[in-house]
Amino acid sequence: MKPLEQKRGSSASIILLIFIAVTLAVVIYLLLQPSEADSSTRTMLFSVIGVTVVILILYLTWEFSAANRLRKLLKKISAVVDVDSTEETKKMYLQIYNTYMRLSEKKKQNFYAKVNLLRETLEEHMQNEKELMRLLQESDKGSITEQKKKYIKIFSIYEKLPRKVQPQYYPQVVQLRDRLERGK
């Protein structure tokens, strides 16, 4: 559903730009016609050109503003934060954070909660991965009962990892499970 929303936003931009281009083309065509147009008609046509150019400038200013760029980046990362690897997500987060820091204090307030939630999610993924690595290294220590408790904890952490990180640890988790099922 997220990519559909992005597609809808970009198609609205294209439609607006096409509308502005057609408006300008029609008005310029009417101005270039060798007709006996009175000055009020020409003034109205120049006014339409002026308003269209102002709308175009405002649109372009909004489209390429830091706040809009940040909004798009946040939308993009929200779709992949629980899927992509931690490194890829960190790169995107740094880009988001740098864009966030360029905003005015007033606009920062609008994005603070989303950026902070993203940071917390990323930290949680990194901590889970680090904890999983630690538990996997210690998985063969202790009695079988203790190892089974560690496996349950390992598996619960494993399920919380992003989908692209899970295959990295899958063989170790399966190997531990098989070893515990055999009772060794």
C-alpha atoms as an extended CHARMM CRD file, in Angstrom:
* protein
*
       184  EXT
         1         1  MET       CA              0.0000000000        0.0000000000        0.0000000000  PROA      1               0.0000000000
         2         2  LYS       CA              2.9020000000        2.3700000000        0.7030000000  PROA      2               0.0000000000
         3         3  PRO       CA              4.3220000000        2.3370000000       -2.8510000000  PROA      3               0.0000000000
         4         4  LEU       CA              0.8100000000        3.0600000000       -4.1430000000  PROA      4               0.0000000000
         5         5  GLU       CA              0.6660000000        6.2200000000       -2.0110000000  PROA      5               0.0000000000
         6         6  GLN       CA              3.9970000000        7.3790000000       -3.4220000000  PROA      6               0.0000000000
         7         7  LYS       CA              2.7770000000        6.6840000000       -6.9430000000  PROA      7               0.0000000000
         8         8  ARG       CA             -0.3720000000        8.7080000000       -6.3060000000  PROA      8               0.0000000000
         9         9  GLY       CA              1.6830000000       11.6700000000       -5.0770000000  PROA      9               0.0000000000
        10        10  SER       CA              3.9730000000       11.6660000000       -8.0930000000  PROA      10              0.0000000000
        11        11  SER       CA              1.0680000000       11.3470000000      -10.5520000000  PROA      11              0.0000000000
        12        12  ALA       CA             -0.5720000000       14.3870000000       -8.9270000000  PROA      12              0.0000000000
        13        13  SER       CA              2.6700000000       16.2850000000       -9.4930000000  PROA      13              0.0000000000
        14        14  ILE       CA              2.7470000000       15.2530000000      -13.1420000000  PROA      14              0.0000000000
        15        15  ILE       CA             -0.8920000000       16.2470000000      -13.6430000000  PROA      15              0.0000000000
        16        16  LEU       CA             -0.2490000000       19.6610000000      -12.0550000000  PROA      16              0.0000000000
        17        17  LEU       CA              2.7970000000       20.2670000000      -14.2420000000  PROA      17              0.0000000000
        18        18  ILE       CA              0.8800000000       19.2190000000      -17.3740000000  PROA      18              0.0000000000
        19        19  PHE       CA             -1.9930000000       21.5510000000      -16.4350000000  PROA      19              0.0000000000
        20        20  ILE       CA              0.4190000000       24.4520000000      -15.9620000000  PROA      20              0.0000000000
        21        21  ALA       CA              2.1630000000       23.7090000000      -19.2580000000  PROA      21              0.0000000000
        22        22  VAL       CA             -1.1440000000       23.5350000000      -21.1770000000  PROA      22              0.0000000000
        23        23  THR       CA             -2.3640000000       26.7540000000      -19.5500000000  PROA      23              0.0000000000
        24        24  LEU       CA              0.8280000000       28.5800000000      -20.4700000000  PROA      24              0.0000000000
        25        25  ALA       CA              0.7460000000       27.2020000000      -24.0190000000  PROA      25              0.0000000000
        26        26  VAL       CA             -2.8630000000       28.2720000000      -24.5980000000  PROA      26              0.0000000000
        27        27  VAL       CA             -2.3060000000       31.7450000000      -23.1700000000  PROA      27              0.0000000000
        28        28  ILE       CA              0.8880000000       32.3010000000      -25.1610000000  PROA      28              0.0000000000
        29        29  TYR       CA             -0.8530000000       31.0530000000      -28.3110000000  PROA      29              0.0000000000
        30        30  LEU       CA             -3.7030000000       33.5190000000      -27.7610000000  PROA      30              0.0000000000
        31        31  LEU       CA             -1.2310000000       36.3440000000      -27.1640000000  PROA      31              0.0000000000
        32        32  LEU       CA              0.6300000000       35.6070000000      -30.3830000000  PROA      32              0.0000000000
        33        33  GLN       CA             -2.5260000000       35.6070000000      -32.5280000000  PROA      33              0.0000000000
        34        34  PRO       CA             -2.6740000000       38.6770000000      -34.7920000000  PROA      34              0.0000000000
        35        35  SER       CA             -6.1370000000       39.6330000000      -33.6830000000  PROA      35              0.0000000000
        36        36  GLU       CA             -7.6520000000       42.8910000000      -32.6630000000  PROA      36              0.0000000000
        37        37  ALA       CA             -7.6350000000       42.0080000000      -28.9940000000  PROA      37              0.0000000000
        38        38  ASP       CA             -8.2210000000       44.9190000000      -26.7080000000  PROA      38              0.0000000000
        39        39  SER       CA             -5.8370000000       45.8030000000      -23.9210000000  PROA      39              0.0000000000
        40        40  SER       CA             -8.0600000000       44.3410000000      -21.1830000000  PROA      40              0.0000000000
        41        41  THR       CA             -7.9020000000       40.9070000000      -22.8740000000  PROA      41              0.0000000000
        42        42  ARG       CA             -4.1380000000       41.1350000000      -23.1670000000  PROA      42              0.0000000000
        43        43  THR       CA             -3.8900000000       42.2570000000      -19.5320000000  PROA      43              0.0000000000
        44        44  MET       CA             -6.0170000000       39.2930000000      -18.4620000000  PROA      44              0.0000000000
        45        45  LEU       CA             -3.8350000000       36.8790000000      -20.4580000000  PROA      45              0.0000000000
        46        46  PHE       CA             -0.6560000000       38.3420000000      -18.9370000000  PROA      46              0.0000000000
        47        47  SER       CA             -2.2820000000       38.0150000000      -15.5070000000  PROA      47              0.0000000000
        48        48  VAL       CA             -3.0010000000       34.3300000000      -16.1910000000  PROA      48              0.0000000000
        49        49  ILE       CA              0.6450000000       33.8450000000      -17.2120000000  PROA      49              0.0000000000
        50        50  GLY       CA              1.8210000000       35.6260000000      -14.0570000000  PROA      50              0.0000000000
        51        51  VAL       CA             -0.4200000000       33.5890000000      -11.7530000000  PROA      51              0.0000000000
        52        52  THR       CA              0.6050000000       30.3510000000      -13.4880000000  PROA      52              0.0000000000
        53        53  VAL       CA              4.2930000000       31.1790000000      -13.1510000000  PROA      53              0.0000000000
        54        54  VAL       CA              3.8230000000       32.0580000000       -9.4650000000  PROA      54              0.0000000000
        55        55  ILE       CA              1.9910000000       28.7500000000       -8.8700000000  PROA      55              0.0000000000
        56        56  LEU       CA              4.7740000000       26.8980000000      -10.6780000000  PROA      56              0.0000000000
        57        57  ILE       CA              7.4620000000       28.5910000000       -8.5720000000  PROA      57              0.0000000000
        58        58  LEU       CA              5.5640000000       27.8580000000       -5.3370000000  PROA      58              0.0000000000
        59        59  TYR       CA              5.0640000000       24.2380000000       -6.3570000000  PROA      59              0.0000000000
        60        60  LEU       CA              8.7330000000       23.7620000000       -7.2370000000  PROA      60              0.0000000000
        61        61  THR       CA              9.7850000000       25.4220000000       -3.9750000000  PROA      61              0.0000000000
        62        62  TRP       CA              7.5140000000       23.0850000000       -2.0120000000  PROA      62              0.0000000000
        63        63  GLU       CA              8.4780000000       19.9710000000       -4.0110000000  PROA      63              0.0000000000
        64        64  PHE       CA             12.1970000000       20.4320000000       -3.4180000000  PROA      64              0.0000000000
        65        65  SER       CA             11.9860000000       21.7230000000        0.1680000000  PROA      65              0.0000000000
        66        66  ALA       CA             13.8110000000       19.8980000000        2.9480000000  PROA      66              0.0000000000
        67        67  ALA       CA             10.5330000000       19.1800000000        4.7620000000  PROA      67              0.0000000000
        68        68  ASN       CA              9.0110000000       17.4900000000        1.7150000000  PROA      68              0.0000000000
        69        69  ARG       CA             12.2280000000       15.5680000000        1.0300000000  PROA      69              0.0000000000
        70        70  LEU       CA             12.2030000000       14.3930000000        4.6660000000  PROA      70              0.0000000000
        71        71  ARG       CA              8.5470000000       13.3860000000        4.3830000000  PROA      71              0.0000000000
        72        72  LYS       CA              9.3550000000       11.2500000000        1.3140000000  PROA      72              0.0000000000
        73        73  LEU       CA             12.3900000000        9.6560000000        2.9820000000  PROA      73              0.0000000000
        74        74  LEU       CA             10.3720000000        8.7930000000        6.0920000000  PROA      74              0.0000000000
        75        75  LYS       CA              7.6700000000        7.2320000000        3.9380000000  PROA      75              0.0000000000
        76        76  LYS       CA             10.2790000000        5.2250000000        2.0620000000  PROA      76              0.0000000000
        77        77  ILE       CA             12.0730000000        3.9320000000        5.1680000000  PROA      77              0.0000000000
        78        78  SER       CA              8.8810000000        3.0740000000        7.0500000000  PROA      78              0.0000000000
        79        79  ALA       CA              8.1560000000        0.4510000000        4.4000000000  PROA      79              0.0000000000
        80        80  VAL       CA             11.5680000000       -1.2270000000        4.7190000000  PROA      80              0.0000000000
        81        81  VAL       CA             12.7320000000       -0.6770000000        8.3090000000  PROA      81              0.0000000000
        82        82  ASP       CA             11.6450000000       -4.1630000000        9.4000000000  PROA      82              0.0000000000
        83        83  VAL       CA             12.8020000000       -5.7810000000        6.1560000000  PROA      83              0.0000000000
        84        84  ASP       CA             16.1550000000       -4.3380000000        5.0700000000  PROA      84              0.0000000000
        85        85  SER       CA             19.4480000000       -5.0390000000        6.7520000000  PROA      85              0.0000000000
        86        86  THR       CA             20.5440000000       -2.8760000000        9.6370000000  PROA      86              0.0000000000
        87        87  GLU       CA             23.3760000000       -1.3450000000        7.6040000000  PROA      87              0.0000000000
        88        88  GLU       CA             21.0590000000       -0.2510000000        4.7870000000  PROA      88              0.0000000000
        89        89  THR       CA             18.5890000000        1.1590000000        7.2880000000  PROA      89              0.0000000000
        90        90  LYS       CA             21.3900000000        3.0140000000        9.1020000000  PROA      90              0.0000000000
        91        91  LYS       CA             22.4560000000        4.6680000000        5.8460000000  PROA      91              0.0000000000
        92        92  MET       CA             18.9060000000        5.7870000000        5.1630000000  PROA      92              0.0000000000
        93        93  TYR       CA             18.5230000000        6.9780000000        8.7610000000  PROA      93              0.0000000000
        94        94  LEU       CA             21.6790000000        9.1110000000        8.4950000000  PROA      94              0.0000000000
        95        95  GLN       CA             20.2970000000       10.6980000000        5.3460000000  PROA      95              0.0000000000
        96        96  ILE       CA             17.0140000000       11.3640000000        7.1460000000  PROA      96              0.0000000000
        97        97  TYR       CA             18.7940000000       12.7610000000       10.1960000000  PROA      97              0.0000000000
        98        98  ASN       CA             20.9450000000       15.1130000000        8.1070000000  PROA      98              0.0000000000
        99        99  THR       CA             17.8430000000       16.3760000000        6.3010000000  PROA      99              0.0000000000
       100       100  TYR       CA             16.0440000000       16.7350000000        9.6350000000  PROA      100             0.0000000000
       101       101  MET       CA             18.8850000000       18.8200000000       11.0800000000  PROA      101             0.0000000000
       102       102  ARG       CA             18.5990000000       21.2940000000        8.1750000000  PROA      102             0.0000000000
       103       103  LEU       CA             14.9880000000       22.1050000000        9.0530000000  PROA      103             0.0000000000
       104       104  SER       CA             13.9600000000       25.1440000000       11.0520000000  PROA      104             0.0000000000
       105       105  GLU       CA             13.1200000000       24.5530000000       14.7170000000  PROA      105             0.0000000000
       106       106  LYS       CA              9.4190000000       24.9890000000       13.9960000000  PROA      106             0.0000000000
       107       107  LYS       CA              9.4230000000       22.3310000000       11.2640000000  PROA      107             0.0000000000
       108       108  LYS       CA             11.5990000000       19.9920000000       13.3410000000  PROA      108             0.0000000000
       109       109  GLN       CA              8.7420000000       19.7310000000       15.8390000000  PROA      109             0.0000000000
       110       110  ASN       CA              6.5340000000       18.2140000000       13.1220000000  PROA      110             0.0000000000
       111       111  PHE       CA              9.0200000000       15.4190000000       12.4080000000  PROA      111             0.0000000000
       112       112  TYR       CA             10.6080000000       14.8230000000       15.8250000000  PROA      112             0.0000000000
       113       113  ALA       CA              8.3500000000       11.9270000000       16.8480000000  PROA      113             0.0000000000
       114       114  LYS       CA              8.7930000000       10.0580000000       13.5600000000  PROA      114             0.0000000000
       115       115  VAL       CA             12.5730000000       10.5060000000       13.4470000000  PROA      115             0.0000000000
       116       116  ASN       CA             12.8920000000        9.5210000000       17.1050000000  PROA      116             0.0000000000
       117       117  LEU       CA             10.7200000000        6.4070000000       16.6270000000  PROA      117             0.0000000000
       118       118  LEU       CA             12.8480000000        5.4320000000       13.6510000000  PROA      118             0.0000000000
       119       119  ARG       CA             16.0270000000        5.8640000000       15.7060000000  PROA      119             0.0000000000
       120       120  GLU       CA             14.5800000000        3.7340000000       18.5180000000  PROA      120             0.0000000000
       121       121  THR       CA             13.5440000000        1.0060000000       16.0700000000  PROA      121             0.0000000000
       122       122  LEU       CA             16.9940000000        0.9930000000       14.5040000000  PROA      122             0.0000000000
       123       123  GLU       CA             18.6610000000        0.8270000000       17.9390000000  PROA      123             0.0000000000
       124       124  GLU       CA             16.3820000000       -2.0580000000       18.8980000000  PROA      124             0.0000000000
       125       125  HSD       CA             17.3380000000       -3.9710000000       15.7380000000  PROA      125             0.0000000000
       126       126  MET       CA             21.0310000000       -3.3720000000       16.4090000000  PROA      126             0.0000000000
       127       127  GLN       CA             20.7070000000       -4.4560000000       20.0590000000  PROA      127             0.0000000000
       128       128  ASN       CA             18.7570000000       -7.5680000000       19.0730000000  PROA      128             0.0000000000
       129       129  GLU       CA             21.3970000000       -8.5240000000       16.5470000000  PROA      129             0.0000000000
       130       130  LYS       CA             24.1980000000       -7.9820000000       19.0620000000  PROA      130             0.0000000000
       131       131  GLU       CA             22.3370000000       -9.9680000000       21.7440000000  PROA      131             0.0000000000
       132       132  LEU       CA             21.6580000000      -12.7880000000       19.2900000000  PROA      132             0.0000000000
       133       133  MET       CA             25.3410000000      -12.9990000000       18.3650000000  PROA      133             0.0000000000
       134       134  ARG       CA             26.3000000000      -13.1070000000       22.0590000000  PROA      134             0.0000000000
       135       135  LEU       CA             23.7500000000      -15.8220000000       22.8620000000  PROA      135             0.0000000000
       136       136  LEU       CA             24.7860000000      -17.9150000000       19.8630000000  PROA      136             0.0000000000
       137       137  GLN       CA             28.4110000000      -17.8140000000       21.0390000000  PROA      137             0.0000000000
       138       138  GLU       CA             27.3440000000      -18.9700000000       24.4960000000  PROA      138             0.0000000000
       139       139  SER       CA             24.7690000000      -21.4890000000       23.2620000000  PROA      139             0.0000000000
       140       140  ASP       CA             26.8920000000      -24.5700000000       23.9620000000  PROA      140             0.0000000000
       141       141  LYS       CA             27.6610000000      -23.6230000000       27.5710000000  PROA      141             0.0000000000
       142       142  GLY       CA             25.6550000000      -24.9510000000       30.4970000000  PROA      142             0.0000000000
       143       143  SER       CA             23.3460000000      -27.9140000000       30.9200000000  PROA      143             0.0000000000
       144       144  ILE       CA             20.8580000000      -29.0690000000       28.2960000000  PROA      144             0.0000000000
       145       145  THR       CA             18.0320000000      -27.3440000000       30.1950000000  PROA      145             0.0000000000
       146       146  GLU       CA             19.9560000000      -24.0630000000       30.2510000000  PROA      146             0.0000000000
       147       147  GLN       CA             20.8080000000      -24.4480000000       26.5700000000  PROA      147             0.0000000000
       148       148  LYS       CA             17.1210000000      -24.9970000000       25.7580000000  PROA      148             0.0000000000
       149       149  LYS       CA             16.2290000000      -21.8110000000       27.6500000000  PROA      149             0.0000000000
       150       150  LYS       CA             18.9040000000      -19.9690000000       25.6780000000  PROA      150             0.0000000000
       151       151  TYR       CA             17.5100000000      -21.4130000000       22.4500000000  PROA      151             0.0000000000
       152       152  ILE       CA             14.0170000000      -20.1350000000       23.2750000000  PROA      152             0.0000000000
       153       153  LYS       CA             15.4790000000      -16.6860000000       23.9340000000  PROA      153             0.0000000000
       154       154  ILE       CA             17.6010000000      -16.8870000000       20.7600000000  PROA      154             0.0000000000
       155       155  PHE       CA             14.5840000000      -17.8340000000       18.6770000000  PROA      155             0.0000000000
       156       156  SER       CA             12.4320000000      -15.0230000000       20.0920000000  PROA      156             0.0000000000
       157       157  ILE       CA             15.1910000000      -12.4970000000       19.2790000000  PROA      157             0.0000000000
       158       158  TYR       CA             15.6970000000      -14.0930000000       15.8530000000  PROA      158             0.0000000000
       159       159  GLU       CA             12.0250000000      -13.5120000000       14.9860000000  PROA      159             0.0000000000
       160       160  LYS       CA             12.3720000000       -9.7900000000       15.8340000000  PROA      160             0.0000000000
       161       161  LEU       CA             15.2530000000       -9.2710000000       13.3860000000  PROA      161             0.0000000000
       162       162  PRO       CA             14.6260000000       -7.6630000000        9.9770000000  PROA      162             0.0000000000
       163       163  ARG       CA             13.8330000000      -10.2440000000        7.2920000000  PROA      163             0.0000000000
       164       164  LYS       CA             17.0260000000       -9.6210000000        5.3210000000  PROA      164             0.0000000000
       165       165  VAL       CA             19.1550000000      -10.1820000000        8.4450000000  PROA      165             0.0000000000
       166       166  GLN       CA             17.4760000000      -13.4380000000        9.4970000000  PROA      166             0.0000000000
       167       167  PRO       CA             19.1130000000      -15.6280000000        6.8000000000  PROA      167             0.0000000000
       168       168  GLN       CA             22.5040000000      -14.6310000000        8.1930000000  PROA      168             0.0000000000
       169       169  TYR       CA             21.6900000000      -16.3720000000       11.5030000000  PROA      169             0.0000000000
       170       170  TYR       CA             19.3040000000      -19.0690000000       10.2880000000  PROA      170             0.0000000000
       171       171  PRO       CA             21.9220000000      -21.8530000000        9.8870000000  PROA      171             0.0000000000
       172       172  GLN       CA             23.2350000000      -21.2970000000       13.4110000000  PROA      172             0.0000000000
       173       173  VAL       CA             19.7320000000      -21.2780000000       14.9250000000  PROA      173             0.0000000000
       174       174  VAL       CA             18.7460000000      -24.4590000000       13.0560000000  PROA      174             0.0000000000
       175       175  GLN       CA             22.0120000000      -26.1490000000       14.0110000000  PROA      175             0.0000000000
       176       176  LEU       CA             21.4350000000      -25.2830000000       17.6760000000  PROA      176             0.0000000000
       177       177  ARG       CA             17.8560000000      -26.5800000000       17.5160000000  PROA      177             0.0000000000
       178       178  ASP       CA             18.9470000000      -29.8440000000       15.9170000000  PROA      178             0.0000000000
       179       179  ARG       CA             21.7130000000      -30.3170000000       18.4740000000  PROA      179             0.0000000000
       180       180  LEU       CA             19.2670000000      -29.7360000000       21.3430000000  PROA      180             0.0000000000
       181       181  GLU       CA             16.7060000000      -32.1340000000       19.8510000000  PROA      181             0.0000000000
       182       182  ARG       CA             19.3630000000      -34.8450000000       19.7590000000  PROA      182             0.0000000000
       183       183  GLY       CA             20.1920000000      -34.0350000000       23.3670000000  PROA      183             0.0000000000
       184       184  LYS       CA             23.8980000000      -33.2520000000       22.9050000000  PROA      184             0.0000000000
